[in-house]
């Protein structure tokens, strides 16, 4: 029985052979050096390392302030979007009610002016 390989399988197998080829070795060396020093800036921020130098603490504080600002902005936008969705839902419900009232009104007008059979013919789509 012959095995059929999909293009995605071929790409994945080639990707495994060339793992890390797209990333320069200087980046890998930089990462290794930072890990030997005791972690990254984000690790220091979230671990609350008190022995970190003042510049790292200042940078951590600035980073926390920026992250808090992004979080607050995202929460505000989400609340605004929720309010907009609620408003649209109310408008859709109102339009549905108005549509059903209009259908009832048109049907009653048709029945006043025509026989029920003629109303059915008027409502049916053209051939």
Rosetta silent file (secondary structure, phi, psi, omega in degrees, C-alpha in Angstrom):
SEQUENCE: XXXXXXXXXXXXXXXXXXXXXXXXXXXXXXXXXXXXXXXXXXXXXXXXXXXXXXXXXXXXXXXXXXXXXXXXXXXXXXXXXXXXXXXXXXXXXXXXXXXXXXXXXXXXXXXXXXXXXXXXXXXXXXX
SCORE:     score description
SCORE:     0.000 S_00000001
   1 L     0.000  133.923 -175.842    0.000    0.000    0.000 S_00000001
   2 L   -88.739  134.652  178.724    1.377    3.409   -1.004 S_00000001
   3 L   -87.220  132.773  179.333    1.575    6.199    1.586 S_00000001
   4 L  -104.433  125.660  178.453    0.220    9.565    0.488 S_00000001
   5 L  -103.298  129.940  176.000    1.866   12.642    1.980 S_00000001
   6 L   -80.330  155.899  179.006   -0.036   15.889    2.156 S_00000001
   7 H   -56.199  -36.926 -179.128    1.833   19.150    1.451 S_00000001
   8 H   -66.966  -34.677  177.744    1.498   20.183    5.091 S_00000001
   9 H   -65.704  -39.486  179.738    3.129   16.944    6.237 S_00000001
  10 H   -63.794  -43.776  179.053    6.024   17.588    3.879 S_00000001
  11 H   -63.325  -41.373 -179.243    6.487   21.126    5.219 S_00000001
  12 H   -65.491  -39.749 -179.271    6.377   19.914    8.811 S_00000001
  13 H   -68.596  -37.511  177.694    8.982   17.230    8.206 S_00000001
  14 H   -70.376  -32.658  179.635   11.299   19.735    6.499 S_00000001
  15 H   -65.354  -38.383  179.130   10.719   22.235    9.290 S_00000001
  16 H   -65.063  -34.880  179.436   11.894   19.698   11.864 S_00000001
  17 H   -68.168  -37.330 -175.826   15.114   19.164    9.893 S_00000001
  18 L  -102.986   30.594 -175.351   15.857   22.913    9.741 S_00000001
  19 L   -57.601  128.415  179.468   14.731   23.757   13.244 S_00000001
  20 L    83.021    1.886 -177.830   16.069   27.140   14.286 S_00000001
  21 L   -68.516  -29.366 -177.402   17.316   27.965   10.800 S_00000001
  22 L   -80.334  -14.207 -177.868   15.146   31.084   10.587 S_00000001
  23 L  -102.985  127.406  179.114   16.493   32.501   13.869 S_00000001
  24 L   -61.952  148.910 -178.536   20.016   33.952   13.858 S_00000001
  25 H   -66.616  -24.847  178.701   22.487   32.238   16.164 S_00000001
  26 H   -64.815  -33.218  177.847   23.209   35.564   17.885 S_00000001
  27 H   -66.204  -44.635  178.146   19.631   35.570   19.191 S_00000001
  28 H   -61.422  -42.195  179.824   20.088   32.070   20.617 S_00000001
  29 H   -64.236  -40.047  178.685   23.392   33.086   22.208 S_00000001
  30 H   -63.077  -42.708  178.265   21.755   36.171   23.719 S_00000001
  31 H   -62.981  -43.641  179.882   18.957   34.042   25.170 S_00000001
  32 H   -62.182  -41.092 -179.591   21.429   31.573   26.680 S_00000001
  33 H   -63.867  -42.856  178.689   23.428   34.415   28.225 S_00000001
  34 H   -64.626  -38.640  179.866   20.310   35.956   29.793 S_00000001
  35 H   -66.075  -35.896  178.295   19.214   32.608   31.172 S_00000001
  36 H   -67.406  -32.027  179.854   22.632   32.109   32.793 S_00000001
  37 H   -72.716  -11.541  178.344   22.312   35.514   34.485 S_00000001
  38 L   119.729   21.686  174.783   19.152   34.377   36.206 S_00000001
  39 L   113.037 -173.342 -177.364   16.310   34.786   33.788 S_00000001
  40 L  -103.828  176.120  178.998   14.716   37.455   31.697 S_00000001
  41 H   -61.857  -43.266  179.923   13.182   40.796   32.546 S_00000001
  42 H   -63.434  -36.761  177.306    9.681   39.322   32.529 S_00000001
  43 H   -63.707  -40.608  178.457   10.820   36.593   34.919 S_00000001
  44 H   -66.172  -38.013 -179.522   12.171   39.272   37.263 S_00000001
  45 H   -63.038  -47.922 -173.924    8.937   41.263   36.991 S_00000001
  46 H   -82.586  -19.026  178.246    6.695   38.361   37.877 S_00000001
  47 H   -88.495  -18.954 -179.679    8.958   36.804   40.497 S_00000001
  48 L    69.496   41.011 -177.129    9.415   40.086   42.366 S_00000001
  49 L   -66.596  111.741 -176.968   13.168   39.616   42.661 S_00000001
  50 L   -78.901  -17.288 -177.894   14.302   42.195   45.246 S_00000001
  51 L   -87.478    4.187 -179.482   18.000   41.678   44.538 S_00000001
  52 L   -70.839  150.412  178.170   17.710   42.986   40.974 S_00000001
  53 L   -62.444  160.053 -178.096   19.587   46.200   40.152 S_00000001
  54 H   -58.249  -38.116 -178.555   17.746   49.523   40.334 S_00000001
  55 H   -64.187  -37.992  177.315   17.656   49.881   36.546 S_00000001
  56 H   -66.949  -37.378  179.043   15.900   46.517   36.250 S_00000001
  57 H   -67.434  -41.336  177.140   13.427   47.560   38.946 S_00000001
  58 H   -63.274  -43.197  178.524   12.732   50.857   37.180 S_00000001
  59 H   -63.555  -39.842  178.555   12.295   49.037   33.900 S_00000001
  60 H   -63.709  -41.309  178.509   10.016   46.540   35.605 S_00000001
  61 H   -63.486  -45.002  177.620    7.929   49.356   37.063 S_00000001
  62 H   -61.620  -41.902  179.518    7.629   51.041   33.666 S_00000001
  63 H   -63.803  -42.706  177.528    6.695   47.733   32.081 S_00000001
  64 H   -61.805  -41.379  178.989    4.053   47.112   34.749 S_00000001
  65 H   -63.479  -41.411  178.729    2.612   50.589   34.190 S_00000001
  66 H   -66.565  -42.408  178.665    2.426   50.014   30.438 S_00000001
  67 H   -63.233  -40.226  178.155    0.837   46.590   30.912 S_00000001
  68 H   -64.295  -40.833  178.524   -1.702   48.078   33.328 S_00000001
  69 H   -62.838  -43.290  178.413   -2.502   50.827   30.832 S_00000001
  70 H   -63.857  -41.899  179.617   -3.019   48.273   28.050 S_00000001
  71 H   -63.060  -46.123  179.457   -5.206   46.164   30.341 S_00000001
  72 H   -62.504  -41.750  178.730   -7.352   49.147   31.359 S_00000001
  73 H   -63.346  -42.057  179.338   -7.710   50.232   27.737 S_00000001
  74 H   -65.286  -42.723  177.848   -8.719   46.712   26.687 S_00000001
  75 H   -62.106  -42.581  178.960  -11.273   46.457   29.492 S_00000001
  76 H   -61.893  -44.958  179.411  -12.749   49.837   28.545 S_00000001
  77 H   -63.835  -40.099  178.727  -13.011   48.818   24.894 S_00000001
  78 H   -63.846  -41.813  177.856  -14.625   45.498   25.838 S_00000001
  79 H   -64.172  -40.819  177.990  -17.212   47.252   28.012 S_00000001
  80 H   -63.153  -43.809  178.543  -17.948   49.706   25.203 S_00000001
  81 H   -62.637  -39.523  179.118  -18.338   46.860   22.725 S_00000001
  82 H   -63.066  -43.069  177.809  -20.676   45.031   25.115 S_00000001
  83 H   -62.144  -40.683  178.832  -22.834   48.143   25.441 S_00000001
  84 H   -64.556  -40.407  178.481  -22.904   48.499   21.643 S_00000001
  85 H   -65.024  -42.170  177.805  -23.944   44.857   21.233 S_00000001
  86 H   -61.707  -42.188  178.269  -26.698   45.315   23.821 S_00000001
  87 H   -62.568  -44.444  178.731  -27.920   48.435   21.999 S_00000001
  88 H   -63.529  -38.543  178.324  -27.940   46.596   18.673 S_00000001
  89 H   -63.025  -40.902  177.137  -29.844   43.676   20.227 S_00000001
  90 H   -63.387  -41.867  179.624  -32.484   46.108   21.513 S_00000001
  91 H   -65.953  -39.313  177.767  -32.762   47.717   18.081 S_00000001
  92 H   -63.092  -43.769  178.682  -33.108   44.312   16.379 S_00000001
  93 H   -62.017  -41.660  178.888  -35.882   43.340   18.804 S_00000001
  94 H   -64.203  -41.772  178.634  -37.646   46.651   18.142 S_00000001
  95 H   -66.097  -36.189  177.028  -37.370   46.163   14.361 S_00000001
  96 H   -64.144  -43.320  177.693  -38.767   42.622   14.646 S_00000001
  97 H   -62.296  -45.235 -179.832  -41.759   43.936   16.597 S_00000001
  98 H   -63.439  -37.992  179.018  -42.313   46.721   14.073 S_00000001
  99 H   -64.883  -44.448  179.758  -42.033   44.228   11.206 S_00000001
 100 H   -66.766  -38.427  176.423  -44.619   41.888   12.709 S_00000001
 101 H   -63.409  -39.646  178.928  -46.958   44.835   13.413 S_00000001
 102 H   -65.826  -39.391  177.193  -46.534   46.003    9.818 S_00000001
 103 H   -62.394  -42.887  178.889  -47.333   42.517    8.499 S_00000001
 104 H   -63.607  -43.572  179.818  -50.504   42.430   10.596 S_00000001
 105 H   -62.419  -45.394 -179.819  -51.481   45.905    9.403 S_00000001
 106 H   -64.113  -41.093  178.609  -50.893   45.036    5.727 S_00000001
 107 H   -63.004  -42.651 -179.617  -52.854   41.802    6.099 S_00000001
 108 H   -67.068  -38.667  177.218  -55.793   43.609    7.694 S_00000001
 109 H   -63.629  -40.739 -179.740  -55.752   46.291    4.983 S_00000001
 110 H   -65.139  -41.452 -179.090  -55.692   43.620    2.294 S_00000001
 111 H   -68.256  -31.725  178.024  -58.624   41.769    3.875 S_00000001
 112 H   -68.195  -35.936 -174.638  -60.670   44.980    4.088 S_00000001
 113 H   -94.272  -23.173 -174.196  -60.185   45.717    0.401 S_00000001
 114 L  -134.916  172.252  174.127  -60.090   42.185   -1.087 S_00000001
 115 L   -80.499  160.562  178.851  -61.262   38.652   -0.492 S_00000001
 116 H   -56.692  -35.442  179.542  -58.934   36.252    1.378 S_00000001
 117 H   -66.320  -40.471  179.201  -58.170   34.451   -1.899 S_00000001
 118 H   -66.648  -35.676  177.851  -57.118   37.694   -3.587 S_00000001
 119 H   -64.359  -39.819  178.411  -54.862   38.541   -0.617 S_00000001
 120 H   -64.263  -39.702  178.619  -53.135   35.188   -0.956 S_00000001
 121 H   -67.118  -36.483  179.359  -52.585   35.860   -4.657 S_00000001
 122 H   -68.256  -33.630 -177.929  -51.206   39.317   -3.899 S_00000001
 123 H   -82.539  -20.553 -176.388  -48.738   37.916   -1.329 S_00000001
 124 L   -72.530  144.070 -178.643  -47.476   35.033   -3.464 S_00000001
 125 L   -70.417  151.188  179.912  -44.181   35.643   -5.295 S_00000001
 126 L   -66.724  150.362 -178.416  -44.300   36.081   -9.078 S_00000001
 127 L   -70.101    0.000    0.000  -43.523   32.976  -11.158 S_00000001
